[in-house]
Amino acid sequence: MEITAISPNFIMPSKGTENSGAFDIYMPEPGIANGNTQFIALGFAAAVPTGHVALLLPRSSSAKSGLELANTCGVIDSDYRGEWKAALKTKTDNEIPWKAGDRLLQFLVVPIAQVTLRQVATLDSTSRGTGGFGSTGS
């Protein structure tokens, strides 16, 4: 996947281990998150492979501190070429600072299914039926 630096402080995303599923993103600038949503530039643009999407997620260590993405999960489509940004906030009004080079976020590249939507009068039946939250057990 091709990545181009936008920030002079750009550090190439990397995997924590050989078997990690996601790439850690290094914050290009210091900042402070609080209870208000802030759009933070991540210092790079990328060409996600056609037929795939990149999912932008908090690292588990960030989630432990109360940092979250305001939109839960960022979706970077394969035809987007602008700078990646994250909508960051905290779960409370507590401030969470970070330094340039800190790893707060990660992205996962996954294939997408190409489906065609078709409206029908009824759906086929399954053993689960319309059972929703908790219907398959706890």
Secondary structure, 3 states (H helix, E strand, C coil): CEEEECCCCCCCCECCCCCCCCEEEECCCCEEECCCCEEEECCEEEECCCCEEEEEEECHHHHHHCEEECCCCEEEECCCCCCCEEEEEECCCCCEEECCCCEEEEEEEEECCCCCCCCCCCCCCCCCCCCCCCCCCC
